[in-house]
């Protein structure tokens, strides 16, 4: 599966959940959905899109990591 389609589906799922909760349960529930959505998308970006072994291998050099080089093949 193309990585960009997976990216779009993940963001769309968070947005749809956010608006569904906003319609029926506004307030703190909406804040929780937004927070958990941001955490889930951050986890997705770090552990699904990028190869952690490549990030760790380049992280010890003291130079900034080229995140385009650490993407998994589906996102290149």
C-alpha positions in Angstrom: 0.0 0.0 0.0 1.2 3.5 -0.8 2.4 5.3 2.3 0.6 8.5 1.3 -2.7 6.8 1.2 -2.0 5.4 4.7 -1.1 8.9 5.9 -4.3 10.3 4.5 -6.4 7.5 6.1 -4.8 8.0 9.5 -5.4 11.8 9.5 -8.9 11.3 8.2 -9.7 8.9 11.0 -8.6 11.4 13.6 -10.5 14.2 12.0 -13.7 12.2 11.6 -13.5 11.0 15.2 -12.8 14.5 16.4 -15.9 15.9 14.6 -18.1 13.0 15.7 -17.2 13.6 19.3 -17.6 17.4 18.8 -21.2 16.9 17.6 -22.3 14.5 20.3 -20.0 15.1 23.3 -18.4 18.5 23.3 -16.1 19.8 26.0 -13.5 17.6 27.7 -14.2 14.6 25.5 -13.2 16.7 22.5 -10.0 17.7 24.2 -9.2 14.1 24.9 -9.8 13.0 21.3 -7.6 15.8 20.1 -4.8 14.9 22.5 -4.9 11.2 21.9 -5.2 11.9 18.1 -2.0 14.0 18.2 -0.2 11.3 20.3 -1.3 8.6 17.9 -0.3 10.5 14.8 3.1 11.3 16.4 3.6 7.6 17.2 2.6 6.7 13.7 5.1 9.2 12.3 8.0 8.0 14.4 7.5 4.2 14.5 5.6 3.4 11.2 6.8 5.9 8.6 10.5 6.0 9.7 12.9 3.1 10.2 14.1 3.5 13.8 17.3 1.5 13.0 18.3 4.1 10.4 17.5 7.0 12.7 19.5 5.5 15.6 22.4 4.7 13.3 22.7 8.4 12.1 21.8 9.9 15.5 25.1 9.4 17.1 27.1 11.5 14.6 26.2 14.8 16.2 24.8 16.0 12.9 21.1 16.7 12.2 19.3 13.6 11.0 18.0 13.7 7.4 14.5 12.4 8.0 13.9 12.0 4.2 16.6 9.3 4.2 15.1 7.4 7.2 11.6 6.9 5.6 10.5 3.4 4.9 10.3 2.4 1.2 6.5 2.9 0.9 6.9 6.6 1.7 9.9 7.4 -0.5 
